[in-house]
Amino acid sequence: MTLDDILASLFPDGHDVKNSGGVLSGSGALRSGGRALVIGVADRTALGVDEAIRLSNYVLASLENGNAPILVLADSDSQRMSKRDELLGLNEFLAHLAKSLIYADMRGRPAIGLLYGHSAAGALLATALATRVLVGLPSADPAVMDLPSMARVTKLSIEVLQEKAKSTPVFAPGLRNLAQTGAVHLTWDETVPLAEQLDSLLANMPDARDRRDALGVERGGRPKAYAIAERVRELALQAL
Amino acid sequence: MSAPHTQTTKSSAELDRTASWYEASARTRVRLLLDPGSVVEFIGPEKREVSPHLKLFDLPEQFDDGIVVGRGRLDGSPVFVAAQEGRFMGGAFGEVHGAKLTGLLRAARDIGSVPVLILFDTGGVRLQEANAGELAIAEIMRAVIEARTAGVKVIGLIGGRAGCYGGGGLIAGCCSALAVSEQGRISVSGPEVIETNRGVEEFDSRDRALVWRTMGGKHRRLLGGAEVFVDDTIQDFRDAALELLSSIRAFGIDTLRAEQSRLEDRLQRFGACPDAVDIWTAEGIPDAVSIPALPADQFIALADKVRRSSRDAR
């Protein structure tokens, strides 16, 4: 699905989402009433300081306006890898965007990520993974790092990595592999109007508690994270 | 008889704290940073909770998966502490490594009053378990914000050999405040990653002076990316942690709005600067080229004079 198809299918009653240099902003009419804030990154644009500051501005400006959900659409590159972005403190800009989304979510503006294309590394952390519920479309193609780069770092051949990827989802790119760790809550069906699936999600929105580690156990992609985090939490609570 | 003994213990602790932060292991940093004898580790190496994934790559495991988490006291007050071991897989975030920090932050959130000290020393996501590591970082970021919203102060201390890269840089950006030494580089993409992806013309990773002045502690302090600059000793990090704990205010919408303005202002003032030296010059520092060579005490005096910190805007 193209971005235009996705927006049309999400908001049959209309939207005013604009794409400016790969940065998405606007709103869409929900069938259940009200308008969702829509932000995001399109056209596989890298997320640098200039893009991130605009996105966080949209989120913070919307906080005064009621309790409608925030949709975060993602088809991005990784963070912008450049001297200028790092010189200006890219980590702060990406963290600020993530903080704004998480804070909005905790304060009654449920944040929903919609991963419909690529996304990677710091861009994924600052957008799609900073939401309460992350939805994947079948076309989604996330990667923490691509296999050729991974081959360089791990000093294993791409063939060996591809072979290993069959038995373990934990390092390999792709929506299914990421979903098995618990990062992606559900995958929508492109043949059904997205508005219906959005309605159904909004009607059954889980509370703001982060349950991605429990999901990773259920799906077998992250066997230990939930138990370790819970054990540390309990030991820490007992200690005081 | 007990007074001289106490005296001896105290001075020996102070003597130990003259040790280099950079050179120390994660466990040594924790032991010397906090009050003597106060540290209790949670799920320590004796529990042998290793990464479930490294076997697949025939890589050696470590019994603590490269992170120490626990509690202790700082000047008599309880704190939670987490310290990454940069010498194990570059301090990278794997499933178990990350989950320990997540659990600690969630406990701090539940209690609401005990601060958390995070001793960063990391290259970012552990690629052999990339999906689990990436998600661990996302969970930690959320847990930091939940803890801060509940009133918890979360302090980052950065001065280790691996620096604070990748997702580690994003977590650092979520903390209430940061103390950094000259060695404590903070960045998302590392020098080699930028060079590999964009070419040596964009960033020459072998130009160490370029790396330090673009990502190092001095630049981060002058830019407002870290609140406090410290010399490379454990005592200096301890003093900085105490100072930050006494001065951090509550986190909320006003903090985020202030940060939005702070970062917009930075882009406007320095967005066209090609190099750190240009930023320092635009900041009004005379003889900005001499900054990298300045001894820590002189640099701290200069930084305190020319640049407000980012307090209450992070």
Interface residues (C-beta under 8 A of the other chain):
Chain A: V49 D50 I53 S56 N57 L60 L63 Q79 M81 S82 K83 R84 D85 E86 L87 L88 G89 L90 N91 E92 F93 L94 A95 H96 A98 K99 S100 I102 Y103 M106 R107 A121 G122 L124 L125 A126 L129 A130 V144 M145 S149 M150 R152 V153 T154 L156 K164 S167 T168 P169 V170 F171 A172 N177 L178 Q180 T181 G182 A183 D210 R212 D213 G216 G221 R222 P223 K224 A225 Y226 I228 A229 E230 R231 V232 R233 E234 L235 A236 L237 A239 L240
Chain B: V40 F42 I43 E49 P52 H53 L56 F57 V69 R71 P78 F80 E95 V96 G98 A99 K100 T102 G103 L104 R106 A107 A108 D110 I111 V114 V125 L127 Q128 E129 A130 N131 A132 G133 E134 L135 A136 I137 A138 E139 M141 R142 A143 I145 E146 T149 G166 G167 G169 L170 I171 A172 G173 C174 I186 S187 V188 S189 V193 I194 T196 N197 R198 E202 F203 T214 M215 H219 R220 L223 G224 G225 I253 L256 R257 E259 Q260 L263 E264 R266 L267 F270 G271 C273 P274 D275 A276 I279 R314
